[in-house]
Amino acid sequence: MDIRPAATLVLTRDTQDGLEVLLLQRTWSAVFMPGYFVFPGGAVDQQESFARQHVVGPEDAEISHTMSLDEGGADYMLAAVRECFEEAGVLLAVDQAGRTVGGDHEVHADRDAVFRGNLTLADICQRHKLTIPLDRVAYLSHWTTPPGPPRRFDTRFFVTTAPEGQPACHDGVETIDHLWIRPEEALEDHRSGRRLLGLPTLRTLRVLSDFSTCDALMRYAHANPPEAAPDKPWPAIRKGKPVVLEPGAPAYDEAAKLDPEGEGSVGAEIIPGTAVEVAAGVKRLTAPNPGVMTGPGTNTYIIGHDRYTVIDPGPDDPVHIARILELTGGQIDRVLVTHTHRDHSPGARSLKQETGSPLTGLPAPDGASQDSGFAPDEQPVHGEFIHTDAGLLKVIHTPGHASNHLCFLLTDQELLFSGDHIMQGSTVVINPPDGDMKAYLESLYDLLSEPIRFIAPGHGFLMGQPEAVIDYLITHRLAREHKVAKALKELAPVTLKDLTTKAYDDVPAAIHGVAARSALAHLVKLESDGRADQSGELWHATEET
């Protein structure tokens, strides 16, 4: 699938209540992100460059350098300006007298022609003797759609202050609604499930929420363009042979981190029993328990240089335990457990027997999947710090997948050991009653406030861009919640089985039994939010659904 270049323009304005931003709602019939609220934007056309002759401000070379491009940066900016005119009816332009175009300018009569492709941005600039002030536009962020969606875009986000006197108006075709809203309010709407927002929109709103005025935002954006992140194919090794990893491949972030020069020296496969140093003083050792639920196996992390802290010793597998003892020389100060599912904690008892090291974690709740024999010597509390030979670990209570789930943040390296709270390649199982969707989402939101550079999951490779990873998980769950609520409103009163069939019509019927547990988790959350009600085996909608 080709990844299309695209551009987005974030329009902001000052109000008595603070900074506001324009959001447009995409039509429900859209192939990509139907019903989502987005900023004006779209694909970059080949004809964008024709408008360069009508630009005032920085030249293409300067813009491209800021965007870490060889050339063509100005075309992204011009595409953002054009798309904003098409979708929102707002054109950032000045006339021959240097006046900003207002709402009564005759150029607005050409909006539909530009939308339909009959006129280009260069055409309307020529016709109305307008120039585009790119010095009023700042580069804000860069986002590439991850693999999976039906369309993928390499999108550059820009920000500007909305020109006065031009009322915004959605186009009625690609977008069906619009609103001006404070970033904090939009984020809260998303968090409560009232408004669908995509990953890059969330990240952008979070940046905007730090500013109270447009001037302050623009000064920041001009002075702090985003750093370029690896986005090119990366060399690695798999089964002894060189391979090239595309962005989005499971091992990509790890390969780029561990082999920054791109020499192709990093493995692109997880081999149980083979230790990999994923950070200074941190080794990953994967247990030999691959499977549908465990992926390549459970990751054990060994932290330290001379004395060691072990996170998640995994199943009580003699070969795996022996390998941990070999790598540590038995010099283990403490064994930490993220949670007590049977693929994570049973090995702790054997390590304690062999080394006398204390066990740290929370007791197992009731449930067949729990390691009921886990008996912690220490029960850490949220926010507590644990000393290790490689630095401080911060304890973060993250219920959701399991009520006793903990994450550990190696503060100096900003490396999060996420257990099963965040897994690579799949969403985690939320299985009531111990699994709690509301608690899970709240825990994810809490992680967004932590300084994290990489995630070391309980299954899979290191994961970069942690904010994007977390936003994806939140957005995925809230999008499913929207489908569950919609199905409930249409079918109520309805059984869990019938609701699952409707709300999970995009997954194979063969796994609807598993999906029903997730549907139940969503219904329980909706019930706690006052948006659903249960009576016997039937679920009912409420006025808030």
Secondary structure, 3 states (H helix, E strand, C coil): CCEEEEEEEEEEEEECCEEEEEEEEECCCCCCCCCCEECCEEECCHHHHHHHHHEECCCHHHHHHHCCCCCCHHHHHHHHHHHHHHHHCCCCCECCCCCECCCCCHHHHHHHHHHCCCCCHHHHHHHHCCEEEHHHCEEEEEEECCCCCCCEEEEEEEEEECCCCCCCCCCCCCEEEEEEECHHHHHHHHHCCCCCECHHHHHHHHHHCCCCCHHHHHHHHHHCCCCCCCCCCEEEEECCEEEEECCCCCCHHHHHHHCCCCCCCCECCCCCCCCEEEECCEEEEECCCCECCCECCCEEEEEECCCEEEECCCCCCHHHHHHHHHHHCCCEEEEECCCCECCCCCHHHHHHHHHCCCEECCCCCCCCCECCCCCCCECCCCCCEEEECCEEEEEEECCCCCCCCEEEEECCCCEEEEECCCCCCCCCCCCCCCCCHHHHHHHHHHHCCCCCCEEEECCCCCECCHHHHHHHHHHHHHHHHHHHHHHHHHHCCEEHHHHHHHHCCCCCHHHHHHHHHHHHHHHHHHHHCCCEEEECCEEEECCCC
